[in-house]
Amino acid sequence: MSSLLVRPTAPDEQGTIIDVTPASAGWEHVGFRVHTLAKGARIEASTGDQEVCLVLLTGRANVVSGEHHFEDIGERMDIFEQIPPYAVYLPNGANYQVEATTDLELAVCAAPGQGNHAPRLIAPDSIKKSTRGQGSNVRHVHDILPENEPADSLLVVEVFTPEGNWSSYPPHKHDVDNLPHESLLEETYYHRINPSQGFAFQRVYTDDRSLDETMAVENGCCVLVPKGYHPVGAPHGYSLYYLNVMAGPKRAWQFHNDPDHEWLINR
């Protein structure tokens, strides 16, 4: 199995099914967890030296951090309703509690924090929606925590790719600290597939092919992108969702297309 493919595990006592840390990924910035909680279950944690974006993938919850109380937030009961989620931003050094008021799937997106921002609710009506691409390259994007919204390191976005379409395509990369032309960002892809027995394909490769892995991605898998190009394809009959978390030394998303495939943009 690829070292870049993280498969979900049986839930632990906090409902954790995915747990990516900088140490486990072999990089410096991005952390990512997914919890599945039954109604009434709760988790308590601290952000430590990380800032965190809690994304309610499905379900409703109470989120408390200090004097900040976000009561019974959440609207999306199925990811493939394709409506924006509720999310909560928390700075480093914050204790927090999440209590599921329905069955809940919660993503915890983390990256280094500098304490520059207060906790806040990110409501669906504040999340920019857009459609990118043409034909079989169409995908639908929700910018949960883009670079024009306050944070120290984190960038968080979710993408819906219709069945038979390609995404993160033409292939692009962001692994060189060379702004304004390209930024260096680690990235995770958390995949969900509809219907759930389906699969998708993701390739991660560099120009010199020192890294070149193609993975069959199943529902609930997480793909690590430490460097290189990283296109995704959804087979006929199966629509694809993924949640991206990105972070690096500078909070900017500037990518470089694979020159071999850039012609596709202008054809």
Secondary structure as GFF3:
##gff-version 3
##sequence-region A 1 267
A	DSSP	beta_strand	5	6	.	.	.	ID=ss1
A	DSSP	beta_strand	16	20	.	.	.	ID=ss2
A	DSSP	alpha_helix	22	25	.	.	.	ID=ss3
A	DSSP	beta_strand	31	37	.	.	.	ID=ss4
A	DSSP	beta_strand	42	46	.	.	.	ID=ss5
A	DSSP	beta_strand	50	58	.	.	.	ID=ss6
A	DSSP	beta_strand	61	65	.	.	.	ID=ss7
A	DSSP	beta_strand	68	73	.	.	.	ID=ss8
A	DSSP	three_ten_helix	79	81	.	.	.	ID=ss9
A	DSSP	beta_strand	87	90	.	.	.	ID=ss10
A	DSSP	beta_strand	95	100	.	.	.	ID=ss11
A	DSSP	beta_strand	104	112	.	.	.	ID=ss12
A	DSSP	beta_strand	120	122	.	.	.	ID=ss13
A	DSSP	three_ten_helix	124	126	.	.	.	ID=ss14
A	DSSP	beta_strand	128	132	.	.	.	ID=ss15
A	DSSP	three_ten_helix	135	137	.	.	.	ID=ss16
A	DSSP	beta_strand	139	145	.	.	.	ID=ss17
A	DSSP	beta_strand	155	161	.	.	.	ID=ss18
A	DSSP	beta_strand	166	167	.	.	.	ID=ss19
A	DSSP	beta_strand	172	173	.	.	.	ID=ss20
A	DSSP	beta_strand	175	178	.	.	.	ID=ss21
A	DSSP	beta_strand	182	184	.	.	.	ID=ss22
A	DSSP	beta_strand	186	194	.	.	.	ID=ss23
A	DSSP	beta_strand	199	205	.	.	.	ID=ss24
A	DSSP	beta_strand	212	218	.	.	.	ID=ss25
A	DSSP	beta_strand	222	225	.	.	.	ID=ss26
A	DSSP	beta_strand	232	233	.	.	.	ID=ss27
A	DSSP	beta_strand	239	247	.	.	.	ID=ss28
A	DSSP	beta_strand	256	257	.	.	.	ID=ss29
A	DSSP	alpha_helix	263	266	.	.	.	ID=ss30
###
